[in-house]
Amino acid sequence: NHFRNLVQHSMAFVCSQRPQFEPKAANTDYKSIAQTQLAHGLLEYYMRHKKMERYIKNAVELALYQGEGWVYCGWNATSGDRYGVNP
């Protein structure tokens, strides 16, 4: 019971603020800046609509219990509707 209490208090300290991601471009050209804006939008989408915060909190709890926790978000670039393809 004491260990669970310590873990819950540690989780409250670690997860009290929402993670704020800030993608940065390595170059200053237009394409890099546009990709950075797209990355920021994707991160916001995953945090709000896909409930990524819940998975991050679960990973933090596993890390506190077992010493290691991680989150994997797979990305399939070929899924979805195809646009601009010449039949």
PyMOL Python script that loads the backbone (N, CA, C, O; Angstrom):
from pymol import cmd

cmd.read_pdbstr("""\
ATOM      1  N   ASN A   1       0.813  -1.201   0.000  1.00  0.00           N
ATOM      2  CA  ASN A   1       0.000   0.000   0.000  1.00  0.00           C
ATOM      3  C   ASN A   1       0.854   1.263   0.000  1.00  0.00           C
ATOM      4  O   ASN A   1       0.524   2.250  -0.658  1.00  0.00           O
ATOM      5  N   HIS A   2       1.954   1.219   0.744  1.00  0.00           N
ATOM      6  CA  HIS A   2       2.814   2.396   0.800  1.00  0.00           C
ATOM      7  C   HIS A   2       3.494   2.638  -0.549  1.00  0.00           C
ATOM      8  O   HIS A   2       3.626   3.778  -0.995  1.00  0.00           O
ATOM      9  N   PHE A   3       3.921   1.556  -1.184  1.00  0.00           N
ATOM     10  CA  PHE A   3       4.563   1.700  -2.494  1.00  0.00           C
ATOM     11  C   PHE A   3       3.585   2.280  -3.508  1.00  0.00           C
ATOM     12  O   PHE A   3       3.954   3.161  -4.284  1.00  0.00           O
ATOM     13  N   ARG A   4       2.353   1.804  -3.515  1.00  0.00           N
ATOM     14  CA  ARG A   4       1.328   2.322  -4.430  1.00  0.00           C
ATOM     15  C   ARG A   4       1.086   3.814  -4.178  1.00  0.00           C
ATOM     16  O   ARG A   4       0.919   4.590  -5.120  1.00  0.00           O
ATOM     17  N   ASN A   5       1.070   4.201  -2.918  1.00  0.00           N
ATOM     18  CA  ASN A   5       0.877   5.601  -2.559  1.00  0.00           C
ATOM     19  C   ASN A   5       2.031   6.450  -3.085  1.00  0.00           C
ATOM     20  O   ASN A   5       1.803   7.535  -3.618  1.00  0.00           O
ATOM     21  N   LEU A   6       3.264   5.971  -2.941  1.00  0.00           N
ATOM     22  CA  LEU A   6       4.413   6.705  -3.449  1.00  0.00           C
ATOM     23  C   LEU A   6       4.373   6.817  -4.971  1.00  0.00           C
ATOM     24  O   LEU A   6       4.708   7.862  -5.528  1.00  0.00           O
ATOM     25  N   VAL A   7       3.965   5.749  -5.635  1.00  0.00           N
ATOM     26  CA  VAL A   7       3.865   5.774  -7.097  1.00  0.00           C
ATOM     27  C   VAL A   7       2.792   6.758  -7.544  1.00  0.00           C
ATOM     28  O   VAL A   7       2.998   7.503  -8.502  1.00  0.00           O
ATOM     29  N   GLN A   8       1.664   6.771  -6.869  1.00  0.00           N
ATOM     30  CA  GLN A   8       0.589   7.696  -7.236  1.00  0.00           C
ATOM     31  C   GLN A   8       1.007   9.152  -7.032  1.00  0.00           C
ATOM     32  O   GLN A   8       0.666  10.009  -7.847  1.00  0.00           O
ATOM     33  N   HIS A   9       1.729   9.439  -5.971  1.00  0.00           N
ATOM     34  CA  HIS A   9       2.203  10.805  -5.750  1.00  0.00           C
ATOM     35  C   HIS A   9       3.255  11.196  -6.795  1.00  0.00           C
ATOM     36  O   HIS A   9       3.271  12.333  -7.268  1.00  0.00           O
ATOM     37  N   SER A  10       4.120  10.265  -7.148  1.00  0.00           N
ATOM     38  CA  SER A  10       5.111  10.545  -8.188  1.00  0.00           C
ATOM     39  C   SER A  10       4.430  10.797  -9.525  1.00  0.00           C
ATOM     40  O   SER A  10       4.826  11.693 -10.271  1.00  0.00           O
ATOM     41  N   MET A  11       3.401  10.003  -9.827  1.00  0.00           N
ATOM     42  CA  MET A  11       2.646  10.215 -11.070  1.00  0.00           C
ATOM     43  C   MET A  11       1.961  11.573 -11.073  1.00  0.00           C
ATOM     44  O   MET A  11       1.906  12.235 -12.110  1.00  0.00           O
ATOM     45  N   ALA A  12       1.441  11.994  -9.934  1.00  0.00           N
ATOM     46  CA  ALA A  12       0.776  13.291  -9.854  1.00  0.00           C
ATOM     47  C   ALA A  12       1.772  14.418 -10.140  1.00  0.00           C
ATOM     48  O   ALA A  12       1.428  15.400 -10.797  1.00  0.00           O
ATOM     49  N   PHE A  13       3.002  14.276  -9.647  1.00  0.00           N
ATOM     50  CA  PHE A  13       4.011  15.308  -9.916  1.00  0.00           C
ATOM     51  C   PHE A  13       4.440  15.301 -11.384  1.00  0.00           C
ATOM     52  O   PHE A  13       4.575  16.357 -12.001  1.00  0.00           O
ATOM     53  N   VAL A  14       4.649  14.124 -11.930  1.00  0.00           N
ATOM     54  CA  VAL A  14       5.150  14.020 -13.299  1.00  0.00           C
ATOM     55  C   VAL A  14       4.080  14.408 -14.312  1.00  0.00           C
ATOM     56  O   VAL A  14       4.380  15.096 -15.287  1.00  0.00           O
ATOM     57  N   CYS A  15       2.851  13.984 -14.100  1.00  0.00           N
ATOM     58  CA  CYS A  15       1.786  14.170 -15.092  1.00  0.00           C
ATOM     59  C   CYS A  15       0.873  15.355 -14.785  1.00  0.00           C
ATOM     60  O   CYS A  15      -0.221  15.447 -15.342  1.00  0.00           O
ATOM     61  N   SER A  16       1.299  16.254 -13.916  1.00  0.00           N
ATOM     62  CA  SER A  16       0.420  17.370 -13.558  1.00  0.00           C
ATOM     63  C   SER A  16       0.235  18.347 -14.721  1.00  0.00           C
ATOM     64  O   SER A  16      -0.813  18.983 -14.827  1.00  0.00           O
ATOM     65  N   GLN A  17       1.236  18.475 -15.590  1.00  0.00           N
ATOM     66  CA  GLN A  17       1.109  19.355 -16.747  1.00  0.00           C
ATOM     67  C   GLN A  17       1.085  18.522 -18.023  1.00  0.00           C
ATOM     68  O   GLN A  17       1.739  17.484 -18.125  1.00  0.00           O
ATOM     69  N   ARG A  18       0.321  19.002 -18.982  1.00  0.00           N
ATOM     70  CA  ARG A  18       0.208  18.329 -20.274  1.00  0.00           C
ATOM     71  C   ARG A  18       1.517  18.464 -21.042  1.00  0.00           C
ATOM     72  O   ARG A  18       2.097  19.549 -21.076  1.00  0.00           O
ATOM     73  N   PRO A  19       1.997  17.382 -21.661  1.00  0.00           N
ATOM     74  CA  PRO A  19       3.224  17.496 -22.457  1.00  0.00           C
ATOM     75  C   PRO A  19       3.032  18.484 -23.607  1.00  0.00           C
ATOM     76  O   PRO A  19       2.022  18.448 -24.309  1.00  0.00           O
ATOM     77  N   GLN A  20       3.999  19.349 -23.785  1.00  0.00           N
ATOM     78  CA  GLN A  20       3.938  20.353 -24.841  1.00  0.00           C
ATOM     79  C   GLN A  20       5.107  20.117 -25.796  1.00  0.00           C
ATOM     80  O   GLN A  20       6.256  20.411 -25.468  1.00  0.00           O
ATOM     81  N   PHE A  21       4.805  19.589 -26.963  1.00  0.00           N
ATOM     82  CA  PHE A  21       5.828  19.314 -27.958  1.00  0.00           C
ATOM     83  C   PHE A  21       6.043  20.546 -28.829  1.00  0.00           C
ATOM     84  O   PHE A  21       5.095  21.257 -29.161  1.00  0.00           O
ATOM     85  N   GLU A  22       7.295  20.789 -29.192  1.00  0.00           N
ATOM     86  CA  GLU A  22       7.608  21.917 -30.056  1.00  0.00           C
ATOM     87  C   GLU A  22       8.601  21.463 -31.128  1.00  0.00           C
ATOM     88  O   GLU A  22       9.811  21.468 -30.901  1.00  0.00           O
ATOM     89  N   PRO A  23       8.085  21.069 -32.299  1.00  0.00           N
ATOM     90  CA  PRO A  23       8.996  20.644 -33.375  1.00  0.00           C
ATOM     91  C   PRO A  23       9.786  21.835 -33.912  1.00  0.00           C
ATOM     92  O   PRO A  23       9.270  22.947 -34.027  1.00  0.00           O
ATOM     93  N   LYS A  24      11.041  21.574 -34.235  1.00  0.00           N
ATOM     94  CA  LYS A  24      11.908  22.622 -34.774  1.00  0.00           C
ATOM     95  C   LYS A  24      12.532  22.138 -36.067  1.00  0.00           C
ATOM     96  O   LYS A  24      12.914  20.975 -36.192  1.00  0.00           O
ATOM     97  N   ALA A  25      12.631  23.039 -37.021  1.00  0.00           N
ATOM     98  CA  ALA A  25      13.240  22.717 -38.314  1.00  0.00           C
ATOM     99  C   ALA A  25      14.756  22.831 -38.224  1.00  0.00           C
ATOM    100  O   ALA A  25      15.285  23.724 -37.561  1.00  0.00           O
ATOM    101  N   ALA A  26      15.444  21.921 -38.894  1.00  0.00           N
ATOM    102  CA  ALA A  26      16.905  21.971 -38.921  1.00  0.00           C
ATOM    103  C   ALA A  26      17.394  23.046 -39.889  1.00  0.00           C
ATOM    104  O   ALA A  26      18.471  23.613 -39.702  1.00  0.00           O
ATOM    105  N   ASN A  27      16.605  23.322 -40.921  1.00  0.00           N
ATOM    106  CA  ASN A  27      16.958  24.334 -41.923  1.00  0.00           C
ATOM    107  C   ASN A  27      15.949  25.467 -41.872  1.00  0.00           C
ATOM    108  O   ASN A  27      14.922  25.361 -41.201  1.00  0.00           O
ATOM    109  N   THR A  28      16.236  26.543 -42.575  1.00  0.00           N
ATOM    110  CA  THR A  28      15.328  27.689 -42.578  1.00  0.00           C
ATOM    111  C   THR A  28      14.611  27.867 -43.909  1.00  0.00           C
ATOM    112  O   THR A  28      14.041  28.929 -44.163  1.00  0.00           O
ATOM    113  N   ASP A  29      14.630  26.845 -44.765  1.00  0.00           N
ATOM    114  CA  ASP A  29      13.927  26.968 -46.043  1.00  0.00           C
ATOM    115  C   ASP A  29      12.424  26.736 -45.849  1.00  0.00           C
ATOM    116  O   ASP A  29      11.980  26.271 -44.799  1.00  0.00           O
ATOM    117  N   TYR A  30      11.664  27.069 -46.882  1.00  0.00           N
ATOM    118  CA  TYR A  30      10.202  26.999 -46.794  1.00  0.00           C
ATOM    119  C   TYR A  30       9.711  25.583 -46.534  1.00  0.00           C
ATOM    120  O   TYR A  30       8.799  25.391 -45.731  1.00  0.00           O
ATOM    121  N   LYS A  31      10.290  24.595 -47.190  1.00  0.00           N
ATOM    122  CA  LYS A  31       9.832  23.213 -47.054  1.00  0.00           C
ATOM    123  C   LYS A  31      10.015  22.714 -45.617  1.00  0.00           C
ATOM    124  O   LYS A  31       9.134  22.042 -45.081  1.00  0.00           O
ATOM    125  N   SER A  32      11.118  23.028 -45.007  1.00  0.00           N
ATOM    126  CA  SER A  32      11.369  22.602 -43.630  1.00  0.00           C
ATOM    127  C   SER A  32      10.402  23.261 -42.657  1.00  0.00           C
ATOM    128  O   SER A  32       9.911  22.614 -41.732  1.00  0.00           O
ATOM    129  N   ILE A  33      10.131  24.529 -42.860  1.00  0.00           N
ATOM    130  CA  ILE A  33       9.192  25.238 -41.980  1.00  0.00           C
ATOM    131  C   ILE A  33       7.784  24.691 -42.157  1.00  0.00           C
ATOM    132  O   ILE A  33       7.054  24.549 -41.176  1.00  0.00           O
ATOM    133  N   ALA A  34       7.387  24.380 -43.393  1.00  0.00           N
ATOM    134  CA  ALA A  34       6.063  23.796 -43.638  1.00  0.00           C
ATOM    135  C   ALA A  34       5.945  22.426 -42.985  1.00  0.00           C
ATOM    136  O   ALA A  34       4.896  22.100 -42.431  1.00  0.00           O
ATOM    137  N   GLN A  35       6.997  21.623 -43.038  1.00  0.00           N
ATOM    138  CA  GLN A  35       6.980  20.309 -42.388  1.00  0.00           C
ATOM    139  C   GLN A  35       6.894  20.449 -40.872  1.00  0.00           C
ATOM    140  O   GLN A  35       6.259  19.633 -40.204  1.00  0.00           O
ATOM    141  N   THR A  36       7.526  21.475 -40.334  1.00  0.00           N
ATOM    142  CA  THR A  36       7.458  21.720 -38.901  1.00  0.00           C
ATOM    143  C   THR A  36       6.035  22.077 -38.482  1.00  0.00           C
ATOM    144  O   THR A  36       5.555  21.611 -37.449  1.00  0.00           O
ATOM    145  N   GLN A  37       5.364  22.897 -39.275  1.00  0.00           N
ATOM    146  CA  GLN A  37       3.980  23.249 -38.968  1.00  0.00           C
ATOM    147  C   GLN A  37       3.073  22.031 -39.071  1.00  0.00           C
ATOM    148  O   GLN A  37       2.160  21.868 -38.262  1.00  0.00           O
ATOM    149  N   LEU A  38       3.317  21.173 -40.061  1.00  0.00           N
ATOM    150  CA  LEU A  38       2.545  19.940 -40.190  1.00  0.00           C
ATOM    151  C   LEU A  38       2.779  19.031 -38.991  1.00  0.00           C
ATOM    152  O   LEU A  38       1.832  18.445 -38.467  1.00  0.00           O
ATOM    153  N   ALA A  39       4.025  18.906 -38.554  1.00  0.00           N
ATOM    154  CA  ALA A  39       4.345  18.076 -37.390  1.00  0.00           C
ATOM    155  C   ALA A  39       3.653  18.600 -36.138  1.00  0.00           C
ATOM    156  O   ALA A  39       3.160  17.816 -35.326  1.00  0.00           O
ATOM    157  N   HIS A  40       3.614  19.916 -35.980  1.00  0.00           N
ATOM    158  CA  HIS A  40       2.926  20.502 -34.825  1.00  0.00           C
ATOM    159  C   HIS A  40       1.432  20.180 -34.861  1.00  0.00           C
ATOM    160  O   HIS A  40       0.843  19.839 -33.835  1.00  0.00           O
ATOM    161  N   GLY A  41       0.824  20.288 -36.039  1.00  0.00           N
ATOM    162  CA  GLY A  41      -0.590  19.952 -36.170  1.00  0.00           C
ATOM    163  C   GLY A  41      -0.872  18.487 -35.900  1.00  0.00           C
ATOM    164  O   GLY A  41      -1.874  18.156 -35.266  1.00  0.00           O
ATOM    165  N   LEU A  42       0.002  17.601 -36.374  1.00  0.00           N
ATOM    166  CA  LEU A  42      -0.177  16.171 -36.124  1.00  0.00           C
ATOM    167  C   LEU A  42      -0.055  15.842 -34.642  1.00  0.00           C
ATOM    168  O   LEU A  42      -0.826  15.039 -34.116  1.00  0.00           O
ATOM    169  N   LEU A  43       0.904  16.454 -33.974  1.00  0.00           N
ATOM    170  CA  LEU A  43       1.068  16.211 -32.543  1.00  0.00           C
ATOM    171  C   LEU A  43      -0.156  16.686 -31.766  1.00  0.00           C
ATOM    172  O   LEU A  43      -0.618  15.999 -30.855  1.00  0.00           O
ATOM    173  N   GLU A  44      -0.676  17.845 -32.116  1.00  0.00           N
ATOM    174  CA  GLU A  44      -1.883  18.342 -31.449  1.00  0.00           C
ATOM    175  C   GLU A  44      -3.070  17.414 -31.712  1.00  0.00           C
ATOM    176  O   GLU A  44      -3.859  17.141 -30.807  1.00  0.00           O
ATOM    177  N   TYR A  45      -3.197  16.930 -32.949  1.00  0.00           N
ATOM    178  CA  TYR A  45      -4.286  16.019 -33.286  1.00  0.00           C
ATOM    179  C   TYR A  45      -4.209  14.746 -32.451  1.00  0.00           C
ATOM    180  O   TYR A  45      -5.214  14.295 -31.902  1.00  0.00           O
ATOM    181  N   TYR A  46      -3.027  14.174 -32.360  1.00  0.00           N
ATOM    182  CA  TYR A  46      -2.878  12.941 -31.588  1.00  0.00           C
ATOM    183  C   TYR A  46      -3.111  13.180 -30.103  1.00  0.00           C
ATOM    184  O   TYR A  46      -3.670  12.317 -29.426  1.00  0.00           O
ATOM    185  N   MET A  47      -2.702  14.319 -29.585  1.00  0.00           N
ATOM    186  CA  MET A  47      -2.908  14.587 -28.165  1.00  0.00           C
ATOM    187  C   MET A  47      -4.390  14.802 -27.851  1.00  0.00           C
ATOM    188  O   MET A  47      -4.867  14.353 -26.808  1.00  0.00           O
ATOM    189  N   ARG A  48      -5.116  15.474 -28.728  1.00  0.00           N
ATOM    190  CA  ARG A  48      -6.520  15.786 -28.433  1.00  0.00           C
ATOM    191  C   ARG A  48      -7.489  14.690 -28.856  1.00  0.00           C
ATOM    192  O   ARG A  48      -8.316  14.253 -28.056  1.00  0.00           O
ATOM    193  N   HIS A  49      -7.395  14.244 -30.096  1.00  0.00           N
ATOM    194  CA  HIS A  49      -8.414  13.348 -30.629  1.00  0.00           C
ATOM    195  C   HIS A  49      -8.095  11.865 -30.427  1.00  0.00           C
ATOM    196  O   HIS A  49      -9.009  11.053 -30.292  1.00  0.00           O
ATOM    197  N   LYS A  50      -6.851  11.516 -30.405  1.00  0.00           N
ATOM    198  CA  LYS A  50      -6.477  10.113 -30.223  1.00  0.00           C
ATOM    199  C   LYS A  50      -6.144   9.779 -28.772  1.00  0.00           C
ATOM    200  O   LYS A  50      -5.722   8.663 -28.470  1.00  0.00           O
ATOM    201  N   LYS A  51      -6.335  10.749 -27.873  1.00  0.00           N
ATOM    202  CA  LYS A  51      -6.151  10.572 -26.437  1.00  0.00           C
ATOM    203  C   LYS A  51      -4.758  10.045 -26.077  1.00  0.00           C
ATOM    204  O   LYS A  51      -4.611   9.090 -25.314  1.00  0.00           O
ATOM    205  N   MET A  52      -3.756  10.690 -26.643  1.00  0.00           N
ATOM    206  CA  MET A  52      -2.377  10.280 -26.412  1.00  0.00           C
ATOM    207  C   MET A  52      -1.943  10.495 -24.965  1.00  0.00           C
ATOM    208  O   MET A  52      -1.063   9.790 -24.471  1.00  0.00           O
ATOM    209  N   GLU A  53      -2.552  11.461 -24.284  1.00  0.00           N
ATOM    210  CA  GLU A  53      -2.202  11.713 -22.887  1.00  0.00           C
ATOM    211  C   GLU A  53      -2.451  10.486 -22.021  1.00  0.00           C
ATOM    212  O   GLU A  53      -1.671  10.192 -21.115  1.00  0.00           O
ATOM    213  N   ARG A  54      -3.523   9.778 -22.297  1.00  0.00           N
ATOM    214  CA  ARG A  54      -3.842   8.582 -21.518  1.00  0.00           C
ATOM    215  C   ARG A  54      -2.758   7.530 -21.685  1.00  0.00           C
ATOM    216  O   ARG A  54      -2.368   6.880 -20.716  1.00  0.00           O
ATOM    217  N   TYR A  55      -2.269   7.359 -22.909  1.00  0.00           N
ATOM    218  CA  TYR A  55      -1.213   6.376 -23.149  1.00  0.00           C
ATOM    219  C   TYR A  55       0.111   6.807 -22.522  1.00  0.00           C
ATOM    220  O   TYR A  55       0.884   5.972 -22.051  1.00  0.00           O
ATOM    221  N   ILE A  56       0.366   8.113 -22.520  1.00  0.00           N
ATOM    222  CA  ILE A  56       1.583   8.606 -21.882  1.00  0.00           C
ATOM    223  C   ILE A  56       1.523   8.379 -20.375  1.00  0.00           C
ATOM    224  O   ILE A  56       2.520   7.990 -19.766  1.00  0.00           O
ATOM    225  N   LYS A  57       0.368   8.616 -19.778  1.00  0.00           N
ATOM    226  CA  LYS A  57       0.229   8.381 -18.334  1.00  0.00           C
ATOM    227  C   LYS A  57       0.393   6.903 -17.998  1.00  0.00           C
ATOM    228  O   LYS A  57       0.995   6.562 -16.979  1.00  0.00           O
ATOM    229  N   ASN A  58      -0.133   6.033 -18.840  1.00  0.00           N
ATOM    230  CA  ASN A  58       0.059   4.595 -18.618  1.00  0.00           C
ATOM    231  C   ASN A  58       1.533   4.216 -18.724  1.00  0.00           C
ATOM    232  O   ASN A  58       2.017   3.382 -17.959  1.00  0.00           O
ATOM    233  N   ALA A  59       2.245   4.825 -19.667  1.00  0.00           N
ATOM    234  CA  ALA A  59       3.672   4.548 -19.814  1.00  0.00           C
ATOM    235  C   ALA A  59       4.454   5.056 -18.606  1.00  0.00           C
ATOM    236  O   ALA A  59       5.410   4.413 -18.170  1.00  0.00           O
ATOM    237  N   VAL A  60       4.057   6.199 -18.067  1.00  0.00           N
ATOM    238  CA  VAL A  60       4.715   6.722 -16.866  1.00  0.00           C
ATOM    239  C   VAL A  60       4.479   5.788 -15.688  1.00  0.00           C
ATOM    240  O   VAL A  60       5.396   5.516 -14.913  1.00  0.00           O
ATOM    241  N   GLU A  61       3.258   5.298 -15.554  1.00  0.00           N
ATOM    242  CA  GLU A  61       2.955   4.374 -14.451  1.00  0.00           C
ATOM    243  C   GLU A  61       3.763   3.085 -14.582  1.00  0.00           C
ATOM    244  O   GLU A  61       4.294   2.583 -13.592  1.00  0.00           O
ATOM    245  N   LEU A  62       3.858   2.552 -15.791  1.00  0.00           N
ATOM    246  CA  LEU A  62       4.682   1.355 -15.993  1.00  0.00           C
ATOM    247  C   LEU A  62       6.149   1.635 -15.699  1.00  0.00           C
ATOM    248  O   LEU A  62       6.847   0.783 -15.148  1.00  0.00           O
ATOM    249  N   ALA A  63       6.618   2.822 -16.064  1.00  0.00           N
ATOM    250  CA  ALA A  63       8.012   3.171 -15.795  1.00  0.00           C
ATOM    251  C   ALA A  63       8.280   3.266 -14.296  1.00  0.00           C
ATOM    252  O   ALA A  63       9.351   2.881 -13.827  1.00  0.00           O
ATOM    253  N   LEU A  64       7.315   3.775 -13.554  1.00  0.00           N
ATOM    254  CA  LEU A  64       7.501   3.868 -12.107  1.00  0.00           C
ATOM    255  C   LEU A  64       7.469   2.497 -11.447  1.00  0.00           C
ATOM    256  O   LEU A  64       8.205   2.257 -10.490  1.00  0.00           O
ATOM    257  N   TYR A  65       6.634   1.601 -11.940  1.00  0.00           N
ATOM    258  CA  TYR A  65       6.552   0.251 -11.361  1.00  0.00           C
ATOM    259  C   TYR A  65       7.705  -0.638 -11.803  1.00  0.00           C
ATOM    260  O   TYR A  65       8.325  -1.314 -10.982  1.00  0.00           O
ATOM    261  N   GLN A  66       7.990  -0.637 -13.091  1.00  0.00           N
ATOM    262  CA  GLN A  66       8.907  -1.622 -13.648  1.00  0.00           C
ATOM    263  C   GLN A  66      10.250  -1.037 -14.085  1.00  0.00           C
ATOM    264  O   GLN A  66      11.140  -1.784 -14.491  1.00  0.00           O
ATOM    265  N   GLY A  67      10.408   0.258 -14.010  1.00  0.00           N
ATOM    266  CA  GLY A  67      11.665   0.870 -14.398  1.00  0.00           C
ATOM    267  C   GLY A  67      11.754   1.219 -15.865  1.00  0.00           C
ATOM    268  O   GLY A  67      12.752   1.793 -16.301  1.00  0.00           O
ATOM    269  N   GLU A  68      10.728   0.884 -16.644  1.00  0.00           N
ATOM    270  CA  GLU A  68      10.745   1.171 -18.079  1.00  0.00           C
ATOM    271  C   GLU A  68       9.319   1.244 -18.601  1.00  0.00           C
ATOM    272  O   GLU A  68       8.491   0.393 -18.274  1.00  0.00           O
ATOM    273  N   GLY A  69       9.034   2.242 -19.400  1.00  0.00           N
ATOM    274  CA  GLY A  69       7.732   2.381 -20.032  1.00  0.00           C
ATOM    275  C   GLY A  69       7.893   3.135 -21.339  1.00  0.00           C
ATOM    276  O   GLY A  69       8.733   4.029 -21.438  1.00  0.00           O
ATOM    277  N   TRP A  70       7.098   2.788 -22.343  1.00  0.00           N
ATOM    278  CA  TRP A  70       7.228   3.443 -23.638  1.00  0.00           C
ATOM    279  C   TRP A  70       5.886   3.461 -24.347  1.00  0.00           C
ATOM    280  O   TRP A  70       4.971   2.706 -24.018  1.00  0.00           O
ATOM    281  N   VAL A  71       5.798   4.356 -25.341  1.00  0.00           N
ATOM    282  CA  VAL A  71       4.605   4.499 -26.172  1.00  0.00           C
ATOM    283  C   VAL A  71       5.054   4.400 -27.617  1.00  0.00           C
ATOM    284  O   VAL A  71       6.023   5.049 -28.012  1.00  0.00           O
ATOM    285  N   TYR A  72       4.366   3.600 -28.405  1.00  0.00           N
ATOM    286  CA  TYR A  72       4.678   3.462 -29.829  1.00  0.00           C
ATOM    287  C   TYR A  72       3.464   3.879 -30.644  1.00  0.00           C
ATOM    288  O   TYR A  72       2.370   3.343 -30.469  1.00  0.00           O
ATOM    289  N   CYS A  73       3.664   4.824 -31.520  1.00  0.00           N
ATOM    290  CA  CYS A  73       2.617   5.257 -32.447  1.00  0.00           C
ATOM    291  C   CYS A  73       3.070   4.892 -33.850  1.00  0.00           C
ATOM    292  O   CYS A  73       3.930   5.558 -34.426  1.00  0.00           O
ATOM    293  N   GLY A  74       2.503   3.855 -34.386  1.00  0.00           N
ATOM    294  CA  GLY A  74       2.861   3.457 -35.741  1.00  0.00           C
ATOM    295  C   GLY A  74       2.302   4.413 -36.768  1.00  0.00           C
ATOM    296  O   GLY A  74       1.260   5.033 -36.555  1.00  0.00           O
ATOM    297  N   TRP A  75       2.990   4.530 -37.870  1.00  0.00           N
ATOM    298  CA  TRP A  75       2.561   5.437 -38.941  1.00  0.00           C
ATOM    299  C   TRP A  75       2.610   4.667 -40.246  1.00  0.00           C
ATOM    300  O   TRP A  75       3.670   4.188 -40.648  1.00  0.00           O
ATOM    301  N   ASN A  76       1.471   4.545 -40.910  1.00  0.00           N
ATOM    302  CA  ASN A  76       1.397   3.869 -42.190  1.00  0.00           C
ATOM    303  C   ASN A  76       1.184   4.937 -43.262  1.00  0.00           C
ATOM    304  O   ASN A  76       0.087   5.476 -43.405  1.00  0.00           O
ATOM    305  N   ALA A  77       2.223   5.230 -43.997  1.00  0.00           N
ATOM    306  CA  ALA A  77       2.166   6.285 -45.008  1.00  0.00           C
ATOM    307  C   ALA A  77       1.327   5.889 -46.221  1.00  0.00           C
ATOM    308  O   ALA A  77       0.930   6.759 -46.996  1.00  0.00           O
ATOM    309  N   THR A  78       1.050   4.606 -46.405  1.00  0.00           N
ATOM    310  CA  THR A  78       0.295   4.162 -47.574  1.00  0.00           C
ATOM    311  C   THR A  78      -1.181   3.918 -47.289  1.00  0.00           C
ATOM    312  O   THR A  78      -1.917   3.522 -48.193  1.00  0.00           O
ATOM    313  N   SER A  79      -1.629   4.142 -46.071  1.00  0.00           N
ATOM    314  CA  SER A  79      -3.038   3.929 -45.767  1.00  0.00           C
ATOM    315  C   SER A  79      -3.836   5.190 -46.109  1.00  0.00           C
ATOM    316  O   SER A  79      -3.264   6.271 -46.248  1.00  0.00           O
ATOM    317  N   GLY A  80      -5.133   5.052 -46.241  1.00  0.00           N
ATOM    318  CA  GLY A  80      -5.977   6.184 -46.550  1.00  0.00           C
ATOM    319  C   GLY A  80      -6.299   6.292 -48.027  1.00  0.00           C
ATOM    320  O   GLY A  80      -5.894   5.450 -48.828  1.00  0.00           O
ATOM    321  N   ASP A  81      -7.026   7.332 -48.377  1.00  0.00           N
ATOM    322  CA  ASP A  81      -7.433   7.562 -49.756  1.00  0.00           C
ATOM    323  C   ASP A  81      -6.260   8.113 -50.575  1.00  0.00           C
ATOM    324  O   ASP A  81      -5.412   8.843 -50.063  1.00  0.00           O
ATOM    325  N   ARG A  82      -6.238   7.746 -51.847  1.00  0.00           N
ATOM    326  CA  ARG A  82      -5.192   8.220 -52.752  1.00  0.00           C
ATOM    327  C   ARG A  82      -5.722   9.418 -53.525  1.00  0.00           C
ATOM    328  O   ARG A  82      -6.808   9.362 -54.102  1.00  0.00           O
ATOM    329  N   TYR A  83      -4.959  10.495 -53.534  1.00  0.00           N
ATOM    330  CA  TYR A  83      -5.332  11.710 -54.246  1.00  0.00           C
ATOM    331  C   TYR A  83      -4.255  12.059 -55.256  1.00  0.00           C
ATOM    332  O   TYR A  83      -3.073  11.818 -55.011  1.00  0.00           O
ATOM    333  N   GLY A  84      -4.642  12.614 -56.367  1.00  0.00           N
ATOM    334  CA  GLY A  84      -3.695  13.081 -57.357  1.00  0.00           C
ATOM    335  C   GLY A  84      -2.999  11.971 -58.114  1.00  0.00           C
ATOM    336  O   GLY A  84      -1.913  12.190 -58.650  1.00  0.00           O
ATOM    337  N   VAL A  85      -3.591  10.775 -58.176  1.00  0.00           N
ATOM    338  CA  VAL A  85      -2.982   9.654 -58.881  1.00  0.00           C
ATOM    339  C   VAL A  85      -3.597   9.558 -60.262  1.00  0.00           C
ATOM    340  O   VAL A  85      -4.820   9.554 -60.397  1.00  0.00           O
ATOM    341  N   ASN A  86      -2.787   9.483 -61.264  1.00  0.00           N
ATOM    342  CA  ASN A  86      -3.261   9.378 -62.628  1.00  0.00           C
ATOM    343  C   ASN A  86      -3.722   7.938 -62.910  1.00  0.00           C
ATOM    344  O   ASN A  86      -2.934   7.002 -62.775  1.00  0.00           O
ATOM    345  N   PRO A  87      -4.998   7.755 -63.303  1.00  0.00           N
ATOM    346  CA  PRO A  87      -5.461   6.380 -63.538  1.00  0.00           C
ATOM    347  C   PRO A  87      -4.785   5.821 -64.762  1.00  0.00           C
ATOM    348  O   PRO A  87      -5.035   4.675 -65.136  1.00  0.00           O
TER     349      PRO A  87
END
""", "prot")
cmd.dss("prot")
cmd.show_as("cartoon", "prot")
cmd.util.cbc("prot")
cmd.orient("prot")
